[in-house]
Each structure stands twice: as C-alpha cells, then as structure tokens.
Amino acid sequence: MDKVREIDINGRFTIGGKQRFALLAGPCVIETEAMVMHTAEVLKTICNKLDVNLIFKASFDKANRSSLGSKRGPGMEEGLRILDKVKHELDLPVMTDVHECHQCQPVAEVVDLLQIPAFLCRQTDLLLAAAATGKPVNVKKGQFMAPTDAKQIIGKFEGSGHHDVMLCERGTSFGYGRLVVDFTGLPEMRSLGYPVVFDATHSVQQPGGEITRGNREMVPYLINAACAIGVDAIFAEIHPDPEHAWSDAANQLQLDMAETVLRRAIEIDNLTKQC
C-alpha cells in the first residue's frame, strides 16, 4: 500500500497509514435528537467492541435534495446543538457537511471533521473556507470526476497550506439512474499521498426522479471490496429504521446489521494491511 499522510482527529486517533479503517457513520440527516442519540450510542458500543475508531456523522441540512418538498433537516443552529450533545455526552468525535462558505467557521467550532459534498468538490471558495478553519476535511469526489482529477482538489488545499485532507469515493455516474464504483480509482487517489475514504451507501444510489432510489443489499459487498483493496476509512449512513428515513431511505444500512458487516470488513482489512 502507498504511504499516506496520517490525519489527526482532535488528538484522539489518526486516520491513514496501515491502521485499521475508521468508520464515519450515522443517519443521513438529523431527524430527531432522540434518534440521533440512540444511533450514536449503539454505534459507539459496536465500535468499542470491535476496536474500530468511530466518527459520528449526520447532516443538519440536505441542501441538494431532488424535490423542493423533501425534508432537509433541522438547520445549522439546531443541528449543531444536537451534534455537540453527541460529542460531549457520548464522548465521540463528530462530522457534518458544509454547503456554503459562511457555514465553515461556526460548524468547525463544534465538529472534529468537516465534509464537502460531492457536487461541491470543485467549489474553490468553499474548499478554501473549510481549509481556513484548520480542521480536517473529507472531500467527496464528484460523481462526474475521474479519480486522477482528485489531484486538483488536493492542490487547492496544499496551495492554502492545509494538509489534513481525505478523499472520498462515492461512485461515478454511468448514464442515467445508476452509479458505479471503479475500484481502481481507490489506489489511484491514495497514490496522491492522502487517506482515502470509501462511501459505501451513496455508491448504491440510483439517482433520478423526485426520490433517489438505491439498493442497500449491495452495501456489504462494496465495503468488502474496498477493504480488499485497502482504504483508510469507511463512510456509511446507518439508520435504525431506514425505510422511514427522511433521506436516502433505500441506501442506508440497517443499524442492527452494522456489527455483522463490520466484523467481515475487519477480517478483510486485517489481511490487506498485512501485505
């Protein structure tokens, strides 16, 4: 495996090198405080048992919904309050998406890792605003980009003097209504010297229409394949009742499946990183 930079997560652990993958996980969007706290607590218990470093993720606003009538979340102020509660009451690092430059600094005051959505990965001002916070940033490679194009993302951060960056693969558009994963892109992006994250749940999306569809049954297979190649973190949206989730209902992994899926991923990851 290529040597990559190790990204420090608030002094708690690092992501990169030949370490076991970290898990970036939680429901797609913050729905209720009770649901978020329950999901975070269950995920923490599982990850402590399996010795996996967890960063809890949930979005305060899904600004890129297909339909105007789709639920978006509680907004930044309430969303950050809930994430701050997860962080301090459950002693977990947290992450969330930013969509606009003005959100970066207030979000960085709460979270340990900022995330740039795939459709915004080429927005220079947003990348620079995220970099200016000094917090680590996970950038999702756009569905419309080749893996080698990720070097332009890295170049913007390096040009601003910020090096705590991870690149995230979330599938590539293939005609209409289907995403596919080019697994050769994972080592190609990792060769740039930065940790690579595999987004397993967005990679099974079937975009189009008023509601994004998908196939959560394929999520474990994609996680296994990514671990066989070698990644530094797995991103997975996990929900206690995904069929009734506000966003990405067809893609999110069932919470009670998480431990089984992670156990197999760990076995594969251990074999890969012994090489």
C-alpha positions as CSV (number, residue, x, y, z in Angstrom):
1,M,0.0,0.0,0.0
2,D,1.2,3.5,-0.7
3,K,2.5,5.6,2.1
4,V,-0.1,8.3,3.0
5,R,-0.3,11.1,5.4
6,E,-1.9,10.3,8.8
7,I,-4.7,12.7,9.7
8,D,-5.1,13.6,13.4
9,I,-8.7,13.6,14.7
10,N,-8.6,16.1,17.6
11,G,-5.8,14.2,19.3
12,R,-8.0,11.1,19.7
13,F,-6.7,8.9,16.9
14,T,-5.3,9.2,13.4
15,I,-6.6,8.0,10.0
16,G,-4.2,6.7,7.4
17,G,-1.1,4.6,7.2
18,K,-1.6,0.9,7.7
19,Q,-4.1,1.3,10.6
20,R,-7.5,-0.4,10.7
21,F,-10.1,1.6,8.8
22,A,-12.0,4.2,10.8
23,L,-15.8,4.3,10.5
24,L,-17.6,7.6,9.5
25,A,-21.2,6.7,10.2
26,G,-24.6,7.9,11.3
27,P,-28.0,8.7,9.8
28,C,-28.0,10.7,6.6
29,V,-29.8,13.7,8.1
30,I,-30.6,14.7,11.7
31,E,-34.3,13.8,12.1
32,T,-34.8,13.9,15.9
33,E,-32.5,14.3,18.8
34,A,-33.7,11.0,20.3
35,M,-33.0,9.1,17.1
36,V,-29.5,10.6,16.7
37,M,-28.5,9.9,20.3
38,H,-29.8,6.3,20.1
39,T,-28.0,5.6,16.8
40,A,-24.7,7.2,18.1
41,E,-24.8,5.2,21.3
42,V,-25.4,1.9,19.5
43,L,-22.6,2.6,17.0
44,K,-20.2,3.5,19.8
45,T,-21.0,0.3,21.6
46,I,-20.3,-1.8,18.5
47,C,-17.2,0.1,17.6
48,N,-15.7,-0.2,21.1
49,K,-16.4,-3.9,21.0
50,L,-14.7,-4.3,17.6
51,D,-11.8,-1.8,18.2
52,V,-12.9,0.5,15.4
53,N,-12.4,4.2,15.6
54,L,-15.8,5.9,15.1
55,I,-16.6,9.4,13.9
56,F,-20.4,10.1,14.1
57,K,-21.8,11.8,11.1
58,A,-25.2,13.4,10.4
59,S,-26.2,16.3,8.3
60,F,-28.1,19.4,9.6
61,D,-29.3,20.3,6.1
62,K,-29.6,18.2,3.0
63,A,-29.3,21.2,0.6
64,N,-29.1,19.1,-2.6
65,R,-32.5,17.3,-2.4
66,S,-34.1,16.3,-5.7
67,S,-37.5,17.7,-4.8
68,L,-38.4,21.1,-3.2
69,G,-40.8,19.2,-0.9
70,S,-38.2,16.8,0.5
71,K,-37.3,17.1,4.2
72,R,-33.9,18.8,4.7
73,G,-33.2,18.6,8.4
74,P,-33.3,21.0,11.4
75,G,-30.9,23.7,10.1
76,M,-27.5,24.6,11.3
77,E,-28.2,26.0,14.8
78,E,-30.3,23.1,16.0
79,G,-28.2,20.6,14.1
80,L,-25.0,21.7,15.7
81,R,-26.6,21.7,19.1
82,I,-27.5,18.0,18.7
83,L,-24.1,17.1,17.3
84,D,-22.5,18.9,20.2
85,K,-24.6,16.8,22.6
86,V,-23.4,13.6,20.8
87,K,-19.8,14.9,21.1
88,H,-19.9,15.7,24.8
89,E,-22.4,13.3,26.3
90,L,-21.2,10.2,24.3
91,D,-17.6,11.3,24.0
92,L,-17.5,10.8,20.3
93,P,-15.8,12.9,17.5
94,V,-18.5,14.2,15.1
95,M,-18.6,15.4,11.5
96,T,-21.1,17.1,9.2
97,D,-21.5,18.6,5.7
98,V,-21.0,22.2,4.8
99,H,-22.6,23.7,1.8
100,E,-21.7,27.4,1.9
101,C,-18.6,29.3,2.9
102,H,-20.2,31.1,5.8
103,Q,-21.1,27.8,7.5
104,C,-17.5,26.6,7.8
105,Q,-16.3,28.5,10.8
106,P,-19.4,28.0,13.1
107,V,-19.5,24.3,12.1
108,A,-15.8,23.9,12.8
109,E,-16.4,25.2,16.4
110,V,-18.4,22.1,17.1
111,V,-17.3,19.3,14.8
112,D,-14.0,17.4,14.5
113,L,-14.2,16.8,10.7
114,L,-15.8,18.9,8.0
115,Q,-17.2,17.2,4.9
116,I,-17.6,18.7,1.4
117,P,-20.5,17.2,-0.6
118,A,-19.6,15.6,-3.9
119,F,-21.5,18.2,-6.0
120,L,-19.4,20.9,-4.4
121,C,-16.0,19.4,-4.6
122,R,-14.8,21.9,-7.2
123,Q,-16.1,25.0,-5.4
124,T,-12.8,26.7,-4.7
125,D,-14.1,29.2,-2.2
126,L,-15.8,26.5,-0.2
127,L,-12.7,24.4,-0.1
128,L,-10.6,27.3,1.0
129,A,-13.1,28.4,3.7
130,A,-13.0,24.8,5.0
131,A,-9.2,24.8,5.0
132,A,-9.1,28.1,6.8
133,T,-10.8,26.5,9.8
134,G,-7.8,24.4,10.5
135,K,-10.0,21.3,10.9
136,P,-9.5,18.1,8.9
137,V,-11.7,18.0,5.8
138,N,-13.2,15.0,4.0
139,V,-13.9,15.8,0.3
140,K,-16.2,13.6,-1.6
141,K,-15.0,13.2,-5.2
142,G,-17.8,14.3,-7.6
143,Q,-19.7,11.6,-9.5
144,F,-18.6,13.4,-12.6
145,M,-14.8,13.3,-12.0
146,A,-12.1,10.8,-12.8
147,P,-10.0,9.6,-9.8
148,T,-6.9,11.3,-11.3
149,D,-8.8,14.6,-11.2
150,A,-8.7,14.5,-7.4
151,K,-5.2,15.9,-7.6
152,Q,-6.8,19.3,-8.3
153,I,-8.8,19.1,-5.1
154,I,-5.6,18.3,-3.2
155,G,-3.8,21.1,-5.0
156,K,-6.3,23.7,-3.7
157,F,-5.7,22.6,-0.1
158,E,-2.0,22.4,-0.4
159,G,-1.9,25.8,-2.0
160,S,-3.6,27.2,1.0
161,G,-1.2,25.5,3.4
162,H,-3.7,22.9,4.7
163,H,-2.8,19.2,4.6
164,D,-5.3,17.5,6.8
165,V,-7.5,16.3,3.9
166,M,-9.1,13.0,3.0
167,L,-10.5,12.0,-0.4
168,C,-13.8,10.1,-0.6
169,E,-15.1,7.9,-3.4
170,R,-18.9,7.7,-3.7
171,G,-19.5,6.2,-7.1
172,T,-19.4,7.6,-10.6
173,S,-22.3,8.5,-12.8
174,F,-23.0,5.9,-15.5
175,G,-25.5,7.1,-18.0
176,Y,-28.8,7.8,-16.3
177,G,-30.1,6.4,-13.0
178,R,-27.1,4.4,-11.9
179,L,-23.8,4.9,-10.1
180,V,-20.9,2.5,-10.4
181,V,-17.6,2.2,-8.5
182,D,-14.3,2.0,-10.3
183,F,-12.3,0.3,-7.6
184,T,-9.0,1.0,-9.4
185,G,-9.7,4.6,-8.5
186,L,-9.1,4.0,-4.8
187,P,-5.4,3.2,-5.1
188,E,-5.1,5.9,-7.8
189,M,-6.4,8.5,-5.3
190,R,-4.4,7.1,-2.4
191,S,-1.2,7.5,-4.5
192,L,-1.7,11.2,-4.1
193,G,-0.4,10.7,-0.5
194,Y,-3.7,11.4,1.4
195,P,-6.1,9.0,3.1
196,V,-8.9,7.6,1.0
197,V,-12.5,7.0,2.3
198,F,-15.0,4.7,0.6
199,D,-18.6,5.9,0.8
200,A,-20.5,2.6,0.6
201,T,-24.0,3.8,0.9
202,H,-24.1,6.6,-1.6
203,S,-22.3,4.3,-4.1
204,V,-25.5,2.2,-4.3
205,Q,-27.7,5.2,-5.2
206,Q,-29.9,5.2,-8.2
207,P,-30.4,8.9,-8.8
208,G,-33.2,10.4,-10.7
209,G,-36.9,11.4,-10.2
210,E,-38.3,13.0,-7.2
211,I,-36.8,10.4,-4.8
212,T,-33.3,8.9,-5.0
213,R,-33.5,5.1,-5.1
214,G,-30.9,2.6,-4.3
215,N,-30.1,-0.9,-3.2
216,R,-28.8,-1.3,0.4
217,E,-28.3,-5.1,-0.1
218,M,-25.2,-4.3,-2.1
219,V,-23.6,-2.2,0.6
220,P,-21.8,-5.0,2.4
221,Y,-20.3,-6.3,-0.8
222,L,-18.9,-2.9,-1.7
223,I,-17.4,-2.5,1.8
224,N,-15.7,-5.9,1.5
225,A,-14.3,-5.0,-2.0
226,A,-13.0,-1.6,-0.7
227,C,-11.3,-3.3,2.3
228,A,-9.7,-5.9,0.0
229,I,-8.1,-3.1,-2.0
230,G,-7.2,-1.0,1.1
231,V,-8.9,2.1,2.3
232,D,-8.3,4.3,5.4
233,A,-12.0,4.8,6.3
234,I,-15.4,3.6,5.5
235,F,-18.3,6.0,5.2
236,A,-21.7,4.5,5.8
237,E,-25.1,6.1,6.5
238,I,-26.7,3.9,9.1
239,H,-30.3,4.3,10.4
240,P,-32.4,2.4,12.9
241,D,-35.4,2.4,10.5
242,P,-34.1,3.2,7.1
243,E,-37.3,2.5,5.3
244,H,-38.8,5.6,7.0
245,A,-35.7,7.8,6.9
246,W,-36.1,11.3,5.7
247,S,-33.3,11.0,3.2
248,D,-31.6,8.1,1.3
249,A,-34.1,5.6,2.7
250,A,-33.2,3.0,0.1
251,N,-29.5,3.2,0.6
252,Q,-28.9,3.4,4.4
253,L,-27.7,0.4,6.2
254,Q,-29.9,-1.0,8.9
255,L,-28.5,-0.3,12.4
256,D,-28.9,-3.9,13.6
257,M,-26.8,-5.1,10.6
258,A,-23.8,-2.9,11.4
259,E,-21.9,-5.2,13.6
260,T,-22.1,-8.2,11.3
261,V,-21.0,-6.1,8.3
262,L,-18.1,-4.5,10.3
263,R,-16.8,-7.9,11.5
264,R,-16.4,-9.2,8.0
265,A,-14.8,-5.9,6.9
266,I,-12.3,-6.1,9.7
267,E,-11.2,-9.6,8.7
268,I,-10.6,-8.5,5.1
269,D,-8.9,-5.2,6.2
270,N,-6.5,-7.2,8.5
271,L,-5.5,-9.4,5.6
272,T,-5.0,-6.5,3.2
273,K,-2.9,-4.4,5.6
274,Q,-0.6,-7.3,6.5
275,C,0.7,-7.2,2.9
